[in-house]
């Protein structure tokens, strides 16, 4: 069906073009024949008998029907000027005058029909190529506008706990930006064409500029909206989000053409006075102001409050209350109340953007459970950017890039997501590898050692960081702590030498083993006396902990509380064994719920830890469940039970026959090889004795029993990760699609200009598991056809220079130059085929400047959640075109003529008729759009049931075809008004 509609539309344009050209060329041929015949009458009277070639007036004069004496004299005078003698029935051939930039194709007289067709074809192809060029540079212009309107400032808002939060919001109000710079960007060729035409015609009126503006308005309102209606995927609808703004712009867009008709045909017919031109121009800021008032509800609320929200483009902007209305109508979970809360709408909106980001991250985590968090964050940032609504500039640039073989902007979004995440991580983790300005450092690595009493010797490591090209030395020595040199370890003192290129040295310390039960002890190793070219760094003192191995040990958590982030995944809680590490000991453990619930915040864990002989630590693994909560504070407990010696195990005695206990039992009560059960029975018997009855052996037996320390319960507090929270905040702040439209360097611009990329739709739709496409044949052809423009415009300064202002100025200058060439080419085209400028403007130039907007609107209709970028920008642009395009041009001309004592004359003609016709049809189109919105079965401006949307689109297409046909017929006097 879409292919059929495209074919019908193309055929309709072709038929209208053929009709207008045929009528023009037929009149040219007729005039040439009459001119030849009239030349014959001046030389021979007998030729008057060939009356069937002459005008009715000449035939009557030749036959003497008037019977007045003055007739022959009149004929004689008319024979001197044959074209004048032809009277009103013979229209004088157009003489092409030189244009402003483009040279005239000579000769201009005695041109055959074939020559005219060839010239018309050449000018037509030139117009198409110029339209492509102005579309490309207009996109650079819109990228600069996007950079300018993206300027931000910092505001302080209150968080959920009344804490201060700093957010960056745009200075430009979104509505004001759309109706000023964005409208100027999309309509710059039409506006500049109107102004340049006034200058080229020496401040006299022309039909090309105003005709292009009126024809473009008709095409935008009828054809673009019709195409968007049927382009919506089946079963989907698109509603206008900012209805009040649309109402204002729609009213002003119709009023603009009513006003144009009034000043052309009613107030001072045929004359544009200075006040009329100035008032027309002043309607432009009035439109912007009124739309701003409607958007901010200044006529409803008594006080103007500064509200901020994060729009679907990921940008914090001011105002935009209509989003609240749309969400409330939809009844979605994102609907916000218009009543100010204690936090303020700005903080609520920012939280909403963060929740959306975290929701995307959760979906990706479920889809890719084995992926790393950093990779998931990058994918989430990419999807948030891709899902967000885009500006009109984005869709315009996207459409042009795909037409000229420059690929899909979604590729740049992928690159931007990766660079954003890299930049955020770099900010959160400043690099510490840059040691160029720091002196060479020497320190222990690690700074803490834990060794068993029976380990014999252990190795200590000292490292050097920084410049290692020189020779360096440092001294070390041991120092007593609770452990004493000579009884617990062998004291040592010495010097470490670092030759050039050596970055570490090691030495060994001996630990003395004994059979005396004692608490864990520690001693220290100190670095001192470094050479001149190095510096001691932390840790310059290493701590060595000696664990007693003569008893089963004491078991406890390393800390009483642990704070973790919910994104940690599998969390490890460490259980330490100290004051002995002999034997195999079993320690039970289990979790207990608190504010954190098992199955929701964590997975319940319970079991037993088995400490083998000389094993000093074990890990309890607890799976923390990701709930995607930006702010979270829940906790649960982890307990360890009473430790016990492993049953039915002789391992403890087999490997410790020389231990203090074995020798003690053998000395006092040895009746054979003691077993584990005998020792356990003796310990149980001793436990039944009163403290005053305990002997020395009894006390040692009790000390040998494995037991718990003070920390048998640990609290695990689950909170949001501060790094994750900071990452989300920074990524949400950077989730601005506008940044992908600009460029940072000339290198990037030339690379884009010379590279062919596929304009695959799959990337835009975010389809998964789609093989990367290669550029199509059409992409290569369009790339090489447009290569001249792409390379030429790569010289335009990047948008990162001076915030885009330099790009703005250069781009609008280039657009002006190309538009001047378009004006000349369009005039020559019409002159060659004898097509009036008003028809050329409405039928050709208006379409050429609006085709990129058509493709942009089609993409926006398919991928946006609302219809604002399809419909709202149409009405806004139509109003701006008249008030700014015609208003500025006519103000310049009216002031010029007034200063020279004359008047600025504008013949209403076809333009006045086209304006009046457009006003009537525009009312029908707006009424149709509103009826669709409020009809229960449709409920939206775009999309909806198949039958209704095709019927509505058919009505709009008929309105445009009717408009073009009637205006063309009126221009050629087929219809006389």
N, C-alpha and C positions, 0 to 999 in steps of 0.2 A: 504493500500500500504506500509506503514512504517513497519507493522508487517511482510508483505511478504518479504521485503528487509532484515529485521533482520533474518528471518528464512533462506533465501538464504545465507546470510553471515555466519551464524552459521553452516549450512550444509557444506559450502565450507571449513571452517576451520576443521570441523570434518573429511571430506573426505581426506584432505591433511594430517591430523594427522594420520588417519588410514593407508593411503598409506605409509607414511614414516615409521611408526612402523612395518607394515607388511613386508616391504622390508627389514628392519633391522633385524627383528626376523627370517625371512626366510633365510637370509644369515647366522645368528647365527646357526640355525638348520643345514643348509647345511655344515657349517664348522665343527660342532660337529660330523656329520655323517662321513665326510671325515677324521676327526682326528681318529675316531674309526677304520675305514677301513685301514688307513695307519698304525696304530699300529698292525693290523693283518698281514700286509705284512712283517713286520720285523721278525715274528715268523714262517711264513710258506710261502714257495715259491708258493704253489698251489693257494694261495689267489690272486695271480696276474691275475688269469683268470677272476676274477670279475672286468673286465675292465670298465664296464658301471658305476661303482661307483668312478672310479679314474679319475685323470686328463688326458687330452689328452697326455700330456708329459710322464706320467708314463706308459700309455698304449703302447705308441710307444716304450718306453725303454724295456718293458717286452716282446714285440713281436720281439725285435731285429731289429727294422726298421733302426736304425742308422748304425748298422754293425761295430761300432768302438769298439776297445778293451777297451777303457776307460769307456764305458757306464756302464757295470756291477759294476765297482768300484764306479762310480758316484751314481748308485742306492744304492749301499751298504752304501755310505756316507749319502745319503739322508734319508735312512731308520733310521739312528740314530736320525734324526730330522724330524719327519713326517710333521710338518707344513711347514718346509722349502721345503720338497719334494713336497708339494702341488703346489709349484710354484706360479706364479702371479695370477692364477685363484682362489686361496684360500686366503682370507683375514684373517689375524690373529685377534683373538678376542681381544677386548679392555680390558685392565686391569685397573681397577679404582685405582687411587692413592689417598692417604689421602688428604683431603682438608685442608684449612687454619683454619677453625673454626669447621665445622660440622664433627663429627666422621664418619668413614667409616662403612657401614653395612656389617658385616662379616657373612658367608664366601664369598669369591669372585670367587671360582672355583667350577666346577661341579654344576652349577645352572640350574634348569629346566626352561622351558618356563613359567610355571605357577608362579614360584618364581620371574622371571624377570618382569612379568606383575604386580604382587602384589607390588614389589618394585617400579616399575615405577609409579603405581597409588599413592602410599604413597608419593613419592617425588613430584609428580604433585600436590597433595593436599597441601603439605607443601609449594610448590612454590606459590600457590594461597594465602595461609595464610600470607606468607612473603610479597607478593606484597601488600596485604591490610595493613600490618603493616608499610611498608616503605611509603605507600601513606599517612597514618595518620601522621607519624613523618615528612614527607616532607611538609605537610601543616603547621605544627608548624614552620618548617624552613622558609617557605614562609611568615608566619605571622611576624617572626622576621625581615625578609628582608623588609617587608612593613613598619614595625616600624622604621627601619634604614633609609629607603629612604623617610620617612615622616618628617624627621628633618627639621625645618624651621628657617628662619632668618627674621628680620624685614627690610623692605625697605620703603622709603618715596616717595610717588607719589603725583601728583597735582590733586586736585579735579576739578569739573566743574567750580568753581569760583576761580580757581587758589589757593585754600587753600591746605595746606599740609594734606595728609592722610597717616597713617601708616598701611601697610599691611604686612602680614606674607606670605612669599613665600618659597617654598621648595628649599633646597640646591641642591638636586640631580636633574639633568635634566631627564625628563621622558624617553626620548629615551635611554640615557645611562643606566638608572636604568633597563629598560626592557631588554636590551641586555647584561647586566652583571649579576646583582644579581638575577633578575627575571628569566632569562634564566638558571642561575645556580640552582635556586630553583626547576624549573620544570624538569630539566635534571640531577639533582644531582645523582640519582641512576645509570644512564647510565655512567656518567663521573667517578664516584667513582668505578664502576664495572671494567672499563677499567684499572684504576690505580691499584686497588687491585689485579687484575688478573696478572699484570706484576710482582708484588711483590710475589704473591703466586707461580708463576712458576719460581722463582729465576731469574727474569729479562729476561726471554725468552718470545717470543711472543705467544699469544694464539688466538683462534678464537672467544671466548665467548664475550669479551669486544668490539672489533671492529665490530663483527657481530651484537651485540645488538644495537650499535649506527647506523649502516647502516640500519638494519631492522626497527628500530624506526623511522628513517628519512623517509623511504618509507611509513610506516604506517601513519605517521603524514601528509605527503604531499598528499597522495592519499585518504586514508580512512577517516581521520578526516574532510578534506575539502569536500569530497563527502557527508558525513553524514550531515555536516552543510548546504550544498546546499539545501538538501531536508527538513531540519528541520525548515527552515524559514517558518513562517505562510503564508498561501495563500495570494497572492496579495501584499506581502512585499518584499523588497530587502535590502541588506546590502552592502555598498560600503566601500572600504578601505579609511580611512580619510588621513592617512599619506603616500601618494603614493610614494613620493621620498624615504622615509625610507624603504618602502617595496621593492622598486626597488633595493636599495643597498643590503638589506638582502637577497633578492631572488638571485641576481647575486652572492653574496658571498656564498650562500648555495650550488649553483651548482658548483661554482669554487672550493669550499672545496673538493668536491668529485672528481672533475677533477684532482685537485692537489694530492689527495690521490692515484688516479690511476697512475699519473705520477711518484710519488716516489716509488710506489710498482713495477711498470712494465716497466718504461721507463728509468729514470735517472740511478738508480743502482738497477736493478732487484733482488729482494730477499734480499736486504740489505738496512737498514735505517741508513744513516750516521747521524752524530751529527748535521750538518748544516741543513739537511732536517727536522729533528725533531724540531730544534729550530725555523726554519722559519715557520713551521706549527703552532707552539705555538704562534709566534708573529703575525700571521694573526688574532688572536682573538682581541687584542687591535686595530689592523688596521681596522677591521670590525666596531668596536664600534666608532672609530674616524671618519671613513668615513660616517657612519650613522648620527653621530652628525653634521658633516659638511653639509650633505644634509638637515637635519632637520632645521638647523639654517641658511641655504642659504649663507654660508660663501663664496661660490664660485660665488655667484650672486651679493651680496651686498658688497660694498667696505669696509664698516665699520660694525663692529659687535655691534648691539644695544641690550641693555638689555630690552627685552620685556617680559611681564608677562601676563598670562591669567588665568582665572578660568576654569579648564577643567570640563567635565561633571561629574567627580567624586566629584566636589565641592572643589577641591584643587587648590590653586594658584601655578602655575608651570612656569618655565622659558621656553621660546621658543614655540615650537609646531605651527609653521606658517602654517602647512598643514591644520589645522582646517579652516583657512581662505579660502583655496582653495576649500575644500569640501563644505563649506557653500555657497561659491560663485557659485559653480556648481549647488547646490540645489536651489539657488535663494531665500533662506528663509530669514525671517526677521532678523535672527541672523547673517547674513553675515557681516563680518567686512572687511574694506578696509585694504590693506597691507601698505598703505601710512601712515606714522606717523602723528598723529594729535597733536594739541597743548596740549592736555591732556596726550597723550601717550596711547598705546594699553593696558597697564596694568590697568589703571583706567577705560577704556571703558569695558574691560572684567569683571572687578569687578562689575561695574554697571549692566552688563548683568546678572550676577549671582543674583544680588539683585532683578532685575526685574522679573526673573524667580520665585524667592521665593515669591514675592508679588503677582504675577499672580496666583500662587498656592493658596495663602491665599485668594485672591478674589474669586476664584472658590469655595473654601470651605465655605466662608462667604455666598455666594449665595445658596449653597447646604444646609448649616446648619445655617439659619438666627438667631436662638435662642441660639446658642452656645456662650460661653464666649470667649473673645479674646485670653486668655491664652490657652484654649483648642484648638482653631483654630491654634494658633502658633505652638503648639506641633504637630498637625496633618500635618501642612504645612512642618515642619522640617522633619517629617517622610516621607512624599511623595517626598520631594526634595532629600533625601538620597536614597529613593527607585528608583526614576526615573533616577538618575545620572548613567552614565556609570561606570562600575566597572573595577578594575584592573584584570589582569590574575590571580593574587593570590586570589582575591575574588571568582572568578568562580571555581577555583581549590578547594578551601576550601569548598565552597558551595556544589560542587558535592560529595566530600568525606564525608561530614557531612550527606548528605542525604543517602549515600550508607551504612553508619555504624549506622544509627538510632540516629544521634545527632541533627536532626531537621533542620529547615530552618534558614539561617542567617538573614532573614528578621525579625525574632523575636528579634534578637539582635539589629537590626536597630530601632525597635520600642522602645526598652529599652534605646537605645542611644539617640533617639530624646527626650524622657522624661527627661533624665538626663541632656542633653544639655540645655534644656529650664529652668530646675530648677537651674542649675549653673548660667546661664545668669541672671535670675531674682534675684538670691542671690547677684550677683555682682552689679546689678543696685539698689537693695534695701538692703543695709547692715542691718543685724539684730540689732535691738536696745533693744532686750530683755535681753541681757546679762548684768546684773547689778552687777555682783559679785565684780568687782573692783571699782565701783562707790559708793559714799556715799549716804545715805538716803536723798531723796529730798522731799521738800514740796512746793506746788505751787497751784494757782487757776486753776480750770478746770470747765468751760471755763474761759478765761481771759477777756471776754467782755459780758456785759449784756445790753439788750434793754428792757425797761419796759414802760408801759403807766403811765401817771400821776395819773390815777384813779385806779391803780392796788392795792393800799393799802400796801401790803408787798410782797417782793420777797425773794427767798432763794439763798444764796451764798454757793458754794461748794469748799472746800479745800481738796486736796488729798495728800497722802504720798506714795512715791514709793521707792523701794529698800528694805532694811532690816526693817521689821515692828515688829520684835520680842521684841523691847525695848519700854520703855515709852518715849514719846516725847511731847513737848509743843511748841506753837508758838503764838505770839500776833498779833492782827489785829486792825486797826482803819480806820475810814473814813476820807477823805480829800476833801475839797471844790475844785470845778472846776468852771465852769460857773453856776452850781447849788450850792446853799448855804445851809449849815446845819441850820435847824430851820425854813426855809421858803419853801424849796423844798424837803427836806428829813430830817429824824431824824438821827443826828450823833450818832455813836456807836463806842465803844472801848472795847476790851476784850481779853481773852486768850482761845485758843483751846487746848484741851488735847487729846492726842492720846495714849490710853492704848495699851499694847502689842497685836498684831494681828489686830488692827483697822487701816484701810488705808485711811479713809476719815472722815471729820467732816463738819457740815453745821451750818449756822446761818442765821438770817433773818434781813433785813433792811426795814424800813418803809418809804414810799414815801408820801409826803403831796400834796393833791389835792387842787387846787384853781380855781377861775373863771376868772383869769386874763390871757388874751392871751399873750403868750410869745414864743420865739423860743425854739427849743429843747435844753436841757441843760444836762450837764454831771458832775459827781463827781467820786472820786476814792476810792478804798479800798486797803490798804497797809498791807502787812505782814512784821513783824519785830520781833526781839528778839527771834530767834529759840533756842532751847535747844542745848546742846553740841553735841549730837549724830546725828543731822540732819543739812541739808543745804538748804537754800532758792534757788529755781530755777525759771526760767522764765516760765510763768508770775508770778512774785511776787507782781505785782500791777494790780488790776482788774479795768476796766473802766465800768461805769454804765451810760447809755444814757437814759434820761427821755424824752419821747415823749409827747408833749402837746396834749391834747385830746379836747380842747375847740373849734377847727375849723376843717374844712373838710380836710385840709392837702395840702401839696405840693408833687408833683409826679415827679420822675426822675429816670434815670438809676443809678445804683451803680457806674458805671465807664463809661468813654467815649469810651473805646476800650477794646475789648476782643480778646485774641489769643487762638485758640483752635486747636486741631489736627483733621484731617479728619476722624480718626477712632473713634471719640467720640460718634458717633451715635446720640442720641437725646440730644441736648444741651439746657440748661435752662438759659435764660436771666432774671435776677431779676430786678423788678421795686419796688423802695422803696417809702413809704409814710411817710412823716415827717412833723413836725410843725402842728400837729393836726391829729386826726383819728376819728372824729365824722361823722356819716352818711354813707350812701351808695353812692359810687362814681363810675362812669363808665369812663374808660380810653381806647380809641381806640389805636390800634397798627397795624403796617404793615412793611413788609420788602421791601428793594429796592436793585436791583442788582447793582453790580459794576464789578470788574474783576471776581468775582464769579457769576456764572449763575444759576438761578433757574432751577431745573430739572436735572442739571449736578453736581453741587457742593452742593446744598441744596434744600430743598423743600420750596416753597413760603408759607409764613404764614401771616395771617391778621385776625383781629377780635377785640373783646373788652374784657377788664379785668374788673371785678366787685369787687371792694373793699367793703366788708361789714363793718359795724360799728366796730371801734377799730381794724380793720385788717390793718397791716402795710406793708405788702409786697405781691407781686404776681409774678408768673412765666410765661414767654413766652417760649413755647417749640418750638424749631426749629430742624428739622431733617437734620443732616449733612450727605450727601451721600458719601460713600466710593468709591473713584476713583482708589485706589491702586497706588497712586503716591508716589514715594519715596521722591521726592523733590517737594514741593507745596507751593505757596504763593499767595492766592487770598483772596478777601474781599467783603463784602456786608454790607448794612446798615439796622438798625432796628430803626423805629421811633415810638414815642408815640404822640398822638394828644391831643387836649385840653380836660381836664377832665371835667365832668359835674355831677351834682347831679342826682341820679337816679330818673326818672319821676314817678309821681303818687305813691309816697311812703311817708307814715307818720311815717315810722319806726324811722326816725331820731328824730322826736319829741316825739314819744311815749316813747322812752327809755331815753330821755334826758330832761325831764320836769323840772329838777332842774338845768339845765345848765344856763350858763351866758346869752345866747341869748334868751332863753325862758323867763327868768325873765326880761330881758331888754325890749323885745317886749311887755310883759304883762304890764310892768311899764309905757311904753310910748304910745303905740298905740294898746293896746289889744282890739279887737272887737269880741273876741271869741277865740277858739283854732286855733292858726295859722296853716296853712298848708304849704306844701313844695312849692306849686305854689305861694303862697303869698310872701314867703321869696325870691323866685327866681325873682318875679316881682319887689320887693323892691330893690334887688341887681341890676337888670337891669336898674331900674330908677336912682339909684345912679351913675351908670357907665356913664350916659349921662351928669352928672354935670361936671363943670370945677373944677380943683383941688382946686382953692381958695374958691369955694362955698361949699366944703365938711365939714360937721360937724363931731363931734367925733363919733356919731352913724354911719354916712356914712363911715368913715374910718374903723370902726370895721366890718361893713357889707362887705366891700371889702376884708378885711383880712380873713373873714370867707369863702369866695368863694374858691372852690378847683381850684388849678392852677398848672401849670408846673414849675419845677425848671429849672436850667441851662442845665442839661444833658437830652435833649429830643431826641437826636440822638446818637446811639452807633454804632461803627464800629466793625464788627466781622471779624477777620482775620483767615483764615483757613490755617494751615500749617501742615506739617508732624509732627507726634508726635516724640519728641526727644527720649522718652523712646522706642517708636516703632522703630524709626530709629536705635537707639543703639542696640535694640534686634535683628533687621534684620542683622545689621553688624556683630554682634557677632555670630549669628546662621549661617550666610553664611560662616564666617571664620571657624566655627566648622563643617560645612557640609562636612565632610571627611569620606568616607566609610571605609577608611583604619583603622580607630580607632576600628571598630567593629571586626576586625580580630584578634586583640591582646587580651591579658588577663592581669589583674591587680594583681592577687593574686593566690596562690596555692589553696585557698578555692574555687575560681571560677572555676579553672581547674578541681578539683575533682568533683565539683557539675555537671559540664558539662559531665564529664566522666561517672558518675553514673546515669544520667537522660536520660530517653527515651522521645524523642519528635517527633511529626509527621512531616514528610517532605512534607507537603501539598503544592501543586503548587499554590493554590489560594492566599496565602499570598504574594507569589512572584509577582503574577500578580496584586496585589492590588485590588482584587475584593471586592466590598462592600457588606455588609449584608450577609456574608458567615459565617455559624455557625463554631465555633471553632472545629477543627478535633481532634480526639484522635489518638494515635499511632496505626498504622496498625500491623497486624501479622508479616509482613515482617520487620517492624521497630524493633519489639521486638526480632525477631530471629537474625537479623544482629547486634543488640546491644549486645546481650549476646555472640554471636560468637566473636565479636571484643572487648569484655569487657577487656580481658587481655591487649591488646595493649592500649586501652584508659586509663586504670588505670596506666599502666606502664609509658606512656608518660605524664601523669599528673604530674609526678615528675620533668619534665623539667622546668627550671625557667621561670616565666612569662615574657612576652615581655616588661612589664613596668620597669623591672630591667635593669639599665644601657642602656636604649634606645634600647633594643632588642639585644645587642651584646652578652650578656651571652647566651641568647636563641639560637642565631646563632651558636655559637661555640659548645654548647652541642648538638644541633640538628644535625649538620653535622657529629659529632662524632658518634652519634647513627645511622644515616643513613649509615655511613661507615661500622659499625658492622653488620647491617642487610643486607647490600649489599654483604658483604663477605659471609654471610650464604647463600644468594641467589645464589652467584657464585658456592659455593660448592654443593648446592642442584641441581642446573641446570646441573652441571657436572655429578653428580651421576645419575640424571634422564636420561641423554643421555647415560651414561655408562650402566645402567641397561637394556635399550631398544636398545643399540647399535646404537643410533642416534648420528650423528656427532655434535660437538659443534657449527659449523657454522649454521646447520639447527636448533638446539635448540635455538640459539641466535636470528635468524631471525624470527622463527615461534612462539616461546613461550615467551622468556624473553622480547623481544621487545614489544610484545603485552601486557604482564603483567605490564610493566612500563608505557605503553601509555594509558591504559584503563581509568585511572582517568583524563588524559588530554582530552580524547574523550568526557566524560560526561561534563567536564568543558567547552569545546568548544561548545557543544550542548546548554548548558544554555546561554552562551555568545551570540550565534547566535540568540537565541530567544529573548533575552532581551536587547542586546546592539543596539545602533543606527548604529554602524559601524561594519566592518568586521575585524578590526585590531586584536582583541583578538582571532579570529578564524584562520585567515590566516597569519597576520603579525608575530605573535609569533611562528608559525610553521617554517617559513623560518629562522627567527632569531635563534630559538633553534637548527635547523639542522646545521647551520653554527657554532654555539658555540659548539655543541657536537663534531664536528670533530676537530676544532682548539684547544679547551680546553681539551676535553676528550681524544682523541687520541694523540693530540700534547703533552700534559703533560706526559701521560704514556710513549710514545715513547721517549720523551726527557730524562726522567729518565733512561730508559733502555739503550739508545744509549750512554749517558754519562757514565753510569756504565761500559758497555763493552769497551768503548774507554779507560777509565782509567785503565782497566785491560788488555789492549793490544789486545782486540778482536773486533768483529763486531756484531752488532745487526741484526740478520737474521729474516726476515719476509717472509714466503712463500706466494706469492700472492694468489694462490689457489682459493677457493670459494669467499673469501673476495674481491680479485681483480676483479673477474668476477661480483660479486654483485655490486661493486662500478661502474663499467663501464655500467652495465645494468641500474642502478639507474640514472646515469647522463642523458642517453638518454630519459628515461621516465620522468624525472623531467623537462626537456625542453618542452616536450609535455604538461605536466600539467600546467606549468607556462604560456605557450602560450594559452592554453585553458582558463585560468583565465583571461588573458588580453583581449582575444577576447570577452569574455562575458562582460567585462567592457565597451568596446568600441562599442559593438553591440547596435544599436539603440533600438531594441525591448526588450533588457534585461537591459543594462545600469548598471549592478552591478555584483560583483563577486559571491555573494550568492543570492539565491532566484530567483525571476522572474517568468515568465510563467511556468506552470506546466510541459509541454512537454520538454522545453529546460533545466530546472533544472534536471529533471530525466535523460535525455539523457547525460548531462554533468556529473552527478554523476555516471551513468553507465560506462562512459569512464574511470573515475578515479578508480572505483572499479575493472574494467577489468585490468587496469595497475597494481594495487597492486596484484591481483590474479596471473596475468601473471608473475610478478616479483618473487613472492614466489614459484610458481610451477617451473619456469625455474631454480631458484637458488637451489631448492631442487634436481631437476633432475641432475644438473651439479655436485652437491656435491656427488651424488651416481654414478657418471660416466655414467649415462644414456645419457647425452649430453657431448660430449668431445670437448673442445675448444682448 
